[in-house]
Structures are given as C-alpha cells and as structure tokens.
C-alpha cells in the first residue's frame, strides 16, 4: 500500500485506523473495528480507480510486475505516465492474480516465479504482444533465463514460450516489490484445479469504462470472457483514449462467487456483444414505428386501420406475418421454400448496417456482399439504395481501400503563342560534386520554342537562383509573361517572389507532388541520362559537358514543332560538327548591298512568321493528340468551394503508383475546398488541424461521401 500512497489524497487520514493497530502492537490486543473496516474498504476502492488506475497508452512501453508465493501468482500491468504536474509516475493498467493448483504448489521457487512470468504474459497478451516491455520480478535468477543452458524440461518449455515476446526481465528486490507480492498472497478459500497451460481466473481484474452503458450481465453470466482484451476493444472502437479523469473501476471476482454475485459486480463492457439485445430492441421499436404499427395491429390484434386505400393495405398484410410479437416479411423464391425476413424499423437501419458492414466478422466488404448478408435475413424499403450509400460513405473504406475508378481530371494544356511568353524553371540534383564545386543544375526552358538553358550551381540558395534568372534569362531574352516552377524553397523565397512582382511576371507554382505540370521536368529526365553517358569516365567533370549538351538539345528537332529550338529562335540552323564533312560555304569579304540585306530581312521575317504559325498549329495538334490519349484513362471531375475531399497520402505515391506501407491509409482527410485556383488545382484546409495545402492537383483528390441520407430519414 505504501507503494501507491502518493496517489491517494489524504492517505494518512484515511489509513489512521489501520495504522493505530500497528502502534505498540506488542502492548495491546488486535481489535478490528468498524472504522478499520471502512478504512480498508476505502483504500481498496482507491487502488482500483483513477489516478492509480489509468488507461493504457500504446505509444509508451509497458511494465509487467510479477510475483509468486506458495499459494498463488500475481501480475500487475503498469506504465510510467507524465502527470499534469509534469512528473513521471507509475500508473496501474490492470491487476491479475490466480491460485496455484496442488501440483503447482510443489514447484521450486524458481519454477513458480517463471510460471508467474508465463501466465502474466499470456494474460496481458493483447497489450504486450509485438511490443517491447519490461518484466519485473524479485527472483534474480530469472534474469539469466534466456542465456542459461542447464534448464529442466519445464523451465525450457516456459523459456520457449517467453521467447515469443520482446521482453526485458529485470530484478527488483522483494522489499520493493510490495504490490504484486500482496496480490499473490490474497486469501482465497477455494481449491482450484487447473492444467499447467491454463490461466486460472480465480481473481480476475476486470477493467470497465462508463463510456458506453450496455447491459450485458445476462450474457456475461453464461459465457467466458477475457478481461485483458476489453480495454483494447474500447481503444480501437473509439480510435482514441478516454480522458484521464475518467474513473476505471475494477472488480475482483472469485470463482467462489455465485452467479448472482457476479451480476451485482462491476462487469466490463464487451463491445462485440453490444448487439445481444438488438432483436428485442427491434421488436420494441416496431411497435413504436408509425409505418409498421398498422400492420402489427391488424395481424396481431385484428384492428383494421382507418385509411383510404384498404385493398392495397390488405395486399401488403398478406406479405407479412407476426411471430413472437415481431413483424416479418414473407419472401417467396422460385427455387427455394418460403423465407421470413425480419422487418427493420427506420430508426434501426443504421445499427443493422453497422453490424453487416463494420463488424469484424463483416470485414468492410463491398456493397454486393453486404447486401447479400442483409437481404437473406432482413427487409426494409430501399434496402439496396441504403446499403450502397452506407458502404460508399464508410470512412475506413474511403481511407484504406483502393479505387477501381479512373483517376479524375482531364488534361489541361498550357497554351502559348509566341517565344518566351511562358518559361519553366527547375533545379535538378544533387549530382557528384565536380572539381569546380558544382552539385546542381538550374534548368530553364521556353514553352514555345523549347529552347533550353543549363546553369551549373554550387548551391541552391535563393539569392543565387534569382541572380542567374535575372542576368542570364531576363536580360537576354526579355521578361516573360509567366514563369512556372515547383514549390521549392528557392522559388517561394521573398527575393524570387519580389523579382517576379517588380517585373510584372506571373509566378505560377505546380501542384504539390505533381511535377509533370512543369516542362522543365521533362528536360530533367533527358538530362540525367545524357549526363550519365557522357561523364561515365570522369563523374567529377560533368559540368564541363553542359554547354555541349545544351547545344545538342537546341539543334535537335522537337517532336511537337518539327523544328529545332535554334531555328525558332534565330530563323536558321546552326552549323554542327556533321556539317564539316560537307563542302564549306563560300566566304566573301564584300559587304552586302542594301537590297541584299533587305531581301535577307524579308526572307527571315517570312520564314520566322511562317515557322511561328506552323509551330502554333502543330502545338495545338500535339496538345489535342496528347489530351486524347491522356483522357482515355481519365474521367471528368470537378469540385466546388466548400466541398469535402480526401487527399491521396502525399508520402505514399511515387510515379503514380502506391508505394506506402501496406497498412497505411491511402487517403487523408477530410479536407475542405477553400479556393479553386484553376480547373485542376485547389487550395484545401484540413478540417481537424486546419492545416492548408496549396496547390493540390485534382488527380490527388477523391470525393468525400458522408452517410446523411439514411440519418435524415431516421
């Protein structure tokens, strides 16, 4: 008791009648008074309620305190928890003890202590399985249980059982191991016979919460139950732990109790038995449902309702039957005998759907399998529609199940009609550090001519990126109308944003985790393979090859425009190394005449204007072709401001395929659409933590469904 006295308010006052018995005990007789009994009962009650008892925290390690006496075993599951005052204290999760059989009482002390570990681990298995925990015993020899080779057959068998757990056995002196020692010596006036492999429930710690008030006493009095799993059921059912202030009463139930005594005790809420009385509830609710009551009165009590269309009512009555006060629908099948389907009132439809879809034995299967479970046993109007709506709106199914639908969003091409109207900018790397100290490449591409600029970088600082963009791009090619970048910190920095604002450049960011929206990403893919092939002999000199690679890309014809980038920029084809194999053009030192210059200028303008018109037409055709092929595997999808949506887990997608953990949710949310940035990009806000995501491509969004139709009907 002294071990837990720090959790009991006014401990000294409450325990005073008991402490008096120990003062000068050799000079007076031992007299147990009513005050002593009240003090004992109060202290015992305090031991089995908060703050000594606490709900488990599965993110914290467990401590299993064990002890064995000549007559019994005990196990206390505990955790070290940070209390409201900031101090870490040890709180009890549950108590358990059992008596030893006649044969077990003949075991040696080491064997009894080892049996306590085995039984304690098996009893609290729902808590400690597949997690690291500490087992504390006052028998020091058990610390070397796994390393000792000279074990008898019984200890060897138990050592194998214990080896299945991730356990760390620690020693605590007996004088400090008071709580489990007291439980192992709890007086029990029964002689329990059990096999070595069974855990005797002589004293069972039953954890319960007032979270749900369910009367399961009749059921529990006739079936066995495992109290160690009840709190886990609470946790997984509600997806959260109850508040610290919630009291957690524990009843110590002995096998010597009568069934009536068990019924009067505090019994745990076993949630898989929540629906034991559901039939009675349905039968009672039928007599309260206004749509079902006329049929019940007519079939049960021969009371004819006062309605207009009596022939229709009589026809409906012929399809129903009352059995044991409950209304059933008669179903006749051509290939089977007559079946009776229990009619479900509208207020109980949700309960039935939860049992048929959400229950562990239903396993969240699809609407056809769920409907098959229901239509062979129950009946209510619009069952097929309600099942489809409920399964579609199941939160867990929406989060975890893959979809068979095509991804949403159709292709939206970026339309440009002149050179350097829209440019893409991106950083690729890091690569092997060169002798000049370069590790990254800044890639800039024009969306119309596809002209590429490559700049080696030592670092990716925002000031460096902004300076190169200003000096090498804007001052050479002019100010573009629009620049497209990803969401890198360099492009979101104040210096880059202010540069674009001052020069009237619209800065557009690609959606998060959707790099294909930036044309420079296409260049990056080409660039990496070219660099790898050209720098295979000297990986520290790849930056010397960038100018040659850029020349190769600029002089190659584009698949979209049928012209090289250089021709669309300068109206001519630059001479290449292959041209050296041909005859050299004539060289003249004479100055061209004004007519020749005028003719050349006109011809250049005609060629460029024709090339630009042709390029615009070819780009339109290319966009249409790409959109047609892309949209074959897509479906139209659109969200409005205020809609709710799931977001595909950003950490679980790579190259369009799911690469996350097997048990990781595929979608996060729900998120609320805050702003519609374009037809395919949105700004979202997480409803729970109010975290904002922007921009998000519609490809990553899935419509959020909520089960409101049946709830409204009910």
Protein Blocks (a to p, Z undefined) as FASTA:
>chain_A
ZZmmmmpghklmmmmmmmmmmgokllpccdddfklmmmmmmmmmmmmccfkbccddfkbc
cdddddddfkbccdddddddddfkopacdddfbdcdddddfklmmpcfklmmmmmmmmmm
mmmmmmmgopacddddfbfklmmmmmpmbdcfklmmmmmmmmmpccddddddfklmmmmm
mmmmoccfbdcdddfkbccfkbacddddfkbccdfklmmmmpccdfklmmmmmmmmnopa
cdfklccddddddfkbcfklmmmmccdddfklmmmmmmmmmmmmmmmpmklmmmmmmmmn
opacddfblmlmmmmmmmgcceehiacdddddfkbccdddddddfklmmmmmmmmmmpmk
loopafklmmmmmmmmbccehklmmmmmmmmmpmklmmmpccfbdcehiddddddfbehk
bccdddeddddddfkopabdcddddfklopacddddfbfcfklmmmmmmmmmmmmnopaf
bdcddfbfklmpmklmmmmmmnopacddddehilklpmklmmmmmmmmmmmmmmmmmmkl
mmmmmmmmmmmmmmpccfklopafklmmnopacddfklmmpccddddfbdcdfklmmmmm
mmmmmmmmmmmmmmmmmmmmmmmmmmmmmmmmgccddddehiacddddfklggehiafbd
fklcfbgcddddfbdfblmbccdddfklopacddddfklpccddddfklmmmZZ
